[in-house]
Amino acid sequence: MKTTVKNLDNKEVGSIDLLDAVFGVTPRRDILTRTINWQLAKRRSGNHKTKQIGEITGTGKKPWAQKGTGRARQGSLRSPQFRKGAVIFGPVVRDHAHDLPKKVRALALRMALASKQQDGKLIVLDSAKLDNHKTKALAEKFGNLGLVSALIIDGANLDENFAKAARNIPHIDVLPEQGANVYDILRRDVLVLTTNAVEQLQERLK
């Protein structure tokens, strides 16, 4: 399929072929959900922690006799019934990451790209380069393109001026091609690809 190529001034400068094997697949909610959950699970630090009874500082002596006091039986002042006692079944430091096959991850990335194409939320730019790193000038160009919430993916090497200028614009993310991922594509309304990014993604995913 063919799509129009624009420049940052929102003028048509040509067209590019999009592979059906990458941009023409049918999106599946279950595959996309699995991949997003996998991404977010990897991101979790897992450093939440409560003290088990063996980690509480305190005596190991039995608080009072088992029988005869009229009180409930107790074996330790470090038990969860007491103030500053242990937490039963509390969280411990652990890794939340889990495995997901590479083929599923690649399929999900193709589906995310295809969903933007099919929803009419894909824009292809000839390049993402600026002569200076002024945010105001780039914000005006984004206004001409109608970009409010967008992910912009360029080739392997980002233009430093473009990346700096876009850094302070809310709801705009800029990534190199190798950083393209399902979560960031779907969390923004519009996906913007440079022709360089399209070629590299198609070579990687075809």
Secondary structure, DSSP 4 states (H G I P E B T S, - for coil): -EEEEE-TTS-EEEEEE--HHHHSSPP-HHHHHHHHHHHHHHH---------GGGS-S--S-SS-SSSSSSPP-S-TTSTTSTT---TT------------HHHHHHHHHHHHHHHHHTT-EEEES----SS--HHHHHHHHHHHT-SSEEEEE-SS--HHHHHHHTTSTTEEEEEGGG--HHHHHHSSEEEEEHHHHHHHHHHH-
